[in-house]
Amino acid sequence: MENPLPSPARPAPPAPPPPEAVAPLMRALAVLRALTAAGGRAAVSDLVRATGLPRATVDRLLSTLGRLDYVRAEGRDAVLAPALLELGNAYLAATGLPDRLGPLADRLADALDESVSLAVPDGDGLRFVHQATRRRAVSLAFRIGDLLPAERGAPGALFAADWAPADWQRWRARRAADPADAGFPAVPPRGPADAAPAGGRRLAADFTARVAAARTAGWSLDDQLIEPGLIAVAMPVRDPAGRTVCAVSVVSHTSSHPAAALPDAVLPRLRATVLAMERALTAPAPATVADDGRPAAWRRASKRQLGPGFVESVARGLAVLTAFDTGRAALTLSAVAEAAGLPRATARRALITLEHLGYTTADGGRFRLAPRVLELGFARLSGLTLPDLARPHLTALAERVGQSASLAVLTADGADAQPAVQYLTGVLAARIMRVTISPGSRAPAHATAAGRVLLAASPAAGRTARPEHRTAPGPAGPPLPLDRIRAAGHALVDDEREPGLRSVAVPVHDGGGRAVAALGVSTHAADRSPAATQAAVLPALREAAAAVEADLRVAGRYLPVALP
């Protein structure tokens, strides 16, 4: 076996880009990486310094990325937007690992009551592609897309068991150049003793031994390699050709198991799950996703809107990434061009650029996405909540209609409680007399427009419901026409919750078509008639809801989008 002990070797300088590489695409990806490294938000001046690009170039690239909905401007800052997740979604869908193996990992987590993760090799590191975590005070905190050094995790020893001499050489160079693991923000940095040359030699020798043990045993143990208390056992999952495609890890804490006892506790169920996963990989591939032809038409519309400020080669190059999806894991050049709606020569130059940067690989005339695609903001954007997704669209809605806007969900306190709405977030109108709705506040569902559209959309809702818990004076009134509200797709409430308060609301649906929240606009009844209010705000309200739904579909495809 190749000796992986560190040597004084320096990492080789980056290879120069090939002549056919698309320079604007390379610059745009550099901007996305810099924005990701900054935590998902950065001033434009900081991006100029981080990338070394001229200010005018960064401005044009951000304008293009903004038109693609991958970046959003907030004041003087550029912010990663949820739609950027579609690049990582394309990789995850193309591999099929979360779709095919994720449910089996989830069942293993339930059976063992421990966190379970799936990781894939990425160079001399490992990158997470699925997580099934436990709700505990001490639990796994890694995100999908996070990158770890191979030597600091149980899967890394399994992947390194298949390394060639060139892979070991790259690993040695990286260890020599970054002994503290500063290039891996997902893990705590190494202490001075471990980062020193003597500590590096000891850690490398330990990794060598663990790789040899993993090759013999078929599993690997992580005994607090990442941080004190965190332990894990991992096994490889192989495809029908015997290649390791991923590793499945059971992650625990020393408060639950001593490290030496964890293998005995989890290996029987882990082995059974790995066998089930390998059977799942032999199932026929899903049908190819049909291309709807939208990318090319959408880029043409963007070009017309932004004119010379829109860098079309950037949009074309990123469209190549989204050409891959479920059933489209390995594509020929012609298939990539057809799926992306591009000329063959344009797709070829984009693929050459992406392969040079490590985002695609080529083998036998077929191209695949590489795990490195996940470095483009995926981990940074994981953990988004529904209010996070809705807030920018609420802000735009409130500015457009000049009224306060809010997001609410349906809730109840106990089985016998009357349904209520809870407001998650809101944006106030920029006017002297405005409606104030505080996040966290509640109101009876029957007395609010948001509550009525959610009641109408609820599978458990009856055909009608009587508003018995009005807060405004007066009789209970006739039953609510939930059928008509459901058919209309909106509700208007006038003087129900509070005298003079009028509100209009529409539902927000998740990717499965389920109404999970409602967007509402609230105004004073003296402004205009109910019909005029509806005509003035309903089109903008529906557009805002559609925008939230689009972000929710992208963000929720492989990530849980939680309520706060």
Disulfide bonds with the S-S distance in Angstrom:
none
